[in-house]
């Protein structure tokens, strides 16, 4: 199986703590011996992971200036989920929470959304296969390990997938600046899919039509819309609050 690259102290440490068997090789910049790196090396040693010390210039050449913090791992990818996998997981869960991203383009935004989804207990993140950011090294770095624990479901037809989620018992709640209710006014405690639109353009018309509720977030300033990853965090934490965890 082809390995993938994961870099950054927090992201690599998170995977070593949660699923160490997937870390096949760890490369650390020569000369780094600070406490965080020492802890990382101890985790790698306990898991039996191969560790190499390398010239930091190698990372700069390979990663084109990315903020790798002198830590790069080759990892086994997490198994991709299909629609069928997601529906099966929903059937086995109590009050499942799913995040749907309708065409988020920026890998940094996708990574931030994954990180918040993980923190709020979302079972999966659904994204379109086309015209949307996909999980890559940048996403994994920003997600700080969440991309290795929160399944991403790539779908070819998002409108069809929303119908499948509805058939599985989920209420579809879309975030829209023109929503007729505030997020706090809609029940987010049960089986829910939260839908966020793309940067700038928001949800596509077919996606909007597939929602049971359209909700808006409180805004007092002059800016027309929030960054999608910020809005995602606000809506997920509203769901968390309603569920009694915040």
C-alpha positions as CSV (number, residue, x, y, z in Angstrom):
1,X,0.0,0.0,0.0
2,X,1.3,3.5,-0.9
3,X,2.2,5.5,2.2
4,X,1.3,9.1,2.8
5,X,3.3,11.9,4.4
6,X,2.3,13.4,7.8
7,X,4.3,16.2,9.3
8,X,4.3,18.4,12.4
9,X,4.9,17.5,16.0
10,X,1.2,17.5,17.1
11,X,-0.1,15.6,14.1
12,X,2.6,12.9,14.3
13,X,2.4,12.5,18.0
14,X,-1.4,12.2,17.8
15,X,-1.2,9.3,15.4
16,X,1.5,7.6,17.4
17,X,-0.7,7.8,20.5
18,X,-3.9,6.7,18.8
19,X,-2.9,4.2,16.0
20,X,0.9,3.7,16.2
21,X,0.8,0.7,13.8
22,X,0.1,3.0,10.9
23,X,3.3,5.0,11.4
24,X,5.8,3.1,9.2
25,X,8.8,5.5,9.4
26,X,9.6,8.6,11.4
27,X,12.2,11.1,10.3
28,X,13.5,13.7,12.7
29,X,15.8,16.7,11.9
30,X,19.3,16.1,13.1
31,X,20.1,18.1,16.2
32,X,16.6,18.3,17.6
33,X,16.7,17.0,21.2
34,X,14.1,19.2,23.0
35,X,11.6,17.6,25.4
36,X,8.8,17.4,22.8
37,X,11.0,15.5,20.3
38,X,12.4,13.2,23.0
39,X,8.8,12.3,24.0
40,X,8.0,11.7,20.3
41,X,11.0,9.4,19.9
42,X,10.0,7.5,23.0
43,X,6.5,6.9,21.5
44,X,8.0,5.8,18.3
45,X,10.4,3.4,20.0
46,X,7.6,1.8,22.0
47,X,5.6,1.2,18.8
48,X,8.6,-0.3,17.0
49,X,8.6,2.4,14.4
50,X,11.7,2.9,12.2
51,X,13.4,6.3,13.2
52,X,15.9,8.2,11.1
53,X,17.8,11.4,11.8
54,X,18.1,13.5,8.7
55,X,19.6,16.8,7.5
56,X,16.9,19.5,7.9
57,X,17.6,20.7,4.4
58,X,16.1,17.5,3.1
59,X,12.7,18.4,4.6
60,X,13.0,21.9,3.1
61,X,13.6,20.4,-0.3
62,X,10.9,17.8,-0.1
63,X,8.1,19.9,1.5
64,X,8.6,23.2,-0.2
65,X,8.9,25.3,2.9
66,X,6.0,23.7,4.8
67,X,6.0,24.2,8.6
68,X,7.1,20.6,9.4
69,X,8.8,21.4,12.7
70,X,11.6,18.9,11.9
71,X,9.3,15.9,12.1
72,X,8.0,13.9,9.1
73,X,6.4,10.5,9.2
74,X,5.5,8.0,6.4
75,X,2.1,6.6,7.3
76,X,-0.4,4.0,6.2
77,X,-3.5,5.8,5.0
78,X,-6.7,5.4,6.9
79,X,-9.2,3.3,5.0
80,X,-11.6,5.6,3.0
81,X,-15.2,5.3,3.9
82,X,-17.9,4.9,1.3
83,X,-21.6,6.0,1.6
84,X,-22.4,2.5,2.6
85,X,-19.7,2.5,5.4
86,X,-21.2,5.8,6.7
87,X,-24.8,4.5,6.7
88,X,-23.7,1.4,8.6
89,X,-21.9,3.5,11.2
90,X,-25.0,5.7,11.6
91,X,-27.2,2.7,12.1
92,X,-24.9,1.5,14.9
93,X,-24.6,4.9,16.6
94,X,-26.8,6.8,19.1
95,X,-27.5,10.4,18.0
96,X,-24.9,10.5,15.3
97,X,-23.4,13.8,14.2
98,X,-22.0,14.2,10.6
99,X,-20.3,17.2,9.1
100,X,-20.9,17.9,5.3
101,X,-18.7,20.3,3.5
102,X,-20.2,21.5,0.1
103,X,-17.1,22.3,-1.9
104,X,-14.7,23.8,0.6
105,X,-11.6,24.6,-1.6
106,X,-8.9,25.7,0.8
107,X,-6.9,22.8,2.3
108,X,-6.3,24.9,5.4
109,X,-10.0,25.3,5.9
110,X,-10.6,21.6,5.4
111,X,-7.9,20.8,7.9
112,X,-9.4,23.2,10.5
113,X,-12.9,21.7,9.9
114,X,-11.6,18.2,10.4
115,X,-9.8,19.2,13.6
116,X,-13.0,20.8,15.0
117,X,-15.2,17.9,13.8
118,X,-12.9,15.5,15.8
119,X,-13.1,17.7,18.9
120,X,-16.9,17.8,18.7
121,X,-17.4,14.1,18.2
122,X,-18.5,14.1,14.6
123,X,-18.4,10.5,13.3
124,X,-17.3,11.5,9.7
125,X,-16.9,14.4,7.3
126,X,-18.5,14.2,3.9
127,X,-17.0,16.1,0.9
128,X,-17.6,16.1,-2.8
129,X,-15.1,14.2,-4.9
130,X,-14.8,17.0,-7.5
131,X,-14.2,20.8,-7.1
132,X,-13.3,20.5,-3.5
133,X,-10.2,20.2,-1.3
134,X,-9.1,16.6,-0.6
135,X,-7.0,15.3,2.2
136,X,-3.3,16.0,1.6
137,X,-0.2,16.7,3.7
138,X,-1.3,20.3,4.3
139,X,-4.7,19.2,5.5
140,X,-3.1,16.6,7.8
141,X,-0.8,19.2,9.3
142,X,-3.6,21.7,10.0
143,X,-5.9,19.0,11.3
144,X,-3.2,18.1,13.9
145,X,-4.0,14.4,13.8
146,X,-7.7,14.6,13.2
147,X,-7.3,13.6,9.6
148,X,-6.0,10.3,10.8
149,X,-9.0,9.6,13.2
150,X,-12.0,11.2,11.6
151,X,-13.1,9.4,8.4
152,X,-13.6,11.5,5.3
153,X,-16.3,10.3,2.9
154,X,-15.8,11.3,-0.7
155,X,-19.0,11.3,-2.7
156,X,-19.7,11.9,-6.4
157,X,-23.2,13.3,-5.9
158,X,-23.7,15.3,-2.7
159,X,-27.4,15.8,-3.2
160,X,-27.9,12.0,-3.4
161,X,-25.8,11.5,-0.3
162,X,-28.0,14.0,1.7
163,X,-31.0,11.9,0.7
164,X,-29.3,8.8,1.9
165,X,-28.5,10.5,5.2
166,X,-32.2,11.5,5.5
167,X,-33.3,8.0,4.8
168,X,-31.0,6.8,7.5
169,X,-32.8,9.0,10.0
170,X,-30.7,12.2,10.1
171,X,-32.0,15.7,10.0
172,X,-30.1,17.9,7.5
173,X,-29.2,21.3,8.9
174,X,-27.5,23.8,6.5
175,X,-25.7,26.9,7.5
176,X,-26.9,29.9,5.5
177,X,-26.7,33.6,6.2
178,X,-30.3,33.9,5.0
179,X,-31.5,31.0,7.2
180,X,-35.0,31.6,8.8
181,X,-33.9,30.5,12.2
182,X,-30.9,31.0,14.5
183,X,-28.8,27.9,15.1
184,X,-29.8,27.9,18.8
185,X,-33.5,27.8,17.8
186,X,-33.2,24.4,16.0
187,X,-32.9,21.1,17.9
188,X,-29.4,19.8,17.2
189,X,-29.4,17.0,19.9
190,X,-30.6,14.1,17.8
191,X,-29.2,12.5,14.6
192,X,-27.9,15.4,12.6
193,X,-25.9,16.3,9.5
194,X,-24.5,19.8,9.6
195,X,-23.9,21.2,6.1
196,X,-21.5,24.1,5.4
197,X,-21.1,25.8,2.1
198,X,-18.0,26.7,0.1
199,X,-15.8,29.8,0.7
200,X,-17.6,32.9,-0.7
201,X,-20.4,31.1,-2.6
202,X,-21.9,29.1,0.2
203,X,-24.0,26.0,-0.4
204,X,-25.1,25.1,-4.0
205,X,-28.8,25.3,-4.8
206,X,-29.3,21.5,-4.9
207,X,-27.6,21.2,-1.5
208,X,-29.7,24.0,0.0
209,X,-32.9,22.3,-1.3
210,X,-31.8,19.1,0.4
211,X,-31.7,20.6,3.9
212,X,-34.5,20.2,6.4
213,X,-33.5,23.4,8.2
214,X,-31.5,26.5,7.2
215,X,-29.9,28.2,10.1
216,X,-27.8,31.3,10.6
217,X,-25.2,32.2,13.1
218,X,-25.2,35.5,15.2
219,X,-23.3,38.3,13.5
220,X,-23.1,41.9,14.7
221,X,-20.4,43.4,12.4
222,X,-20.3,44.7,8.9
223,X,-18.6,41.6,7.3
224,X,-21.1,39.7,5.3
225,X,-19.9,36.2,6.1
226,X,-17.6,34.2,8.4
227,X,-14.7,32.1,7.4
228,X,-16.1,28.6,6.7
229,X,-13.8,26.9,9.3
230,X,-14.9,29.5,11.9
231,X,-18.6,29.1,11.1
232,X,-18.1,25.3,11.2
233,X,-16.6,25.5,14.7
234,X,-19.5,27.7,15.9
235,X,-22.2,25.4,14.6
236,X,-20.5,22.3,15.8
237,X,-20.1,23.7,19.3
238,X,-23.7,24.8,19.3
239,X,-24.6,21.2,18.7
240,X,-22.2,20.2,21.5
241,X,-23.8,22.7,23.8
242,X,-27.3,21.4,23.1
243,X,-26.1,17.9,23.7
244,X,-24.9,18.8,27.2
245,X,-21.2,18.7,26.6
246,X,-20.4,22.4,26.7
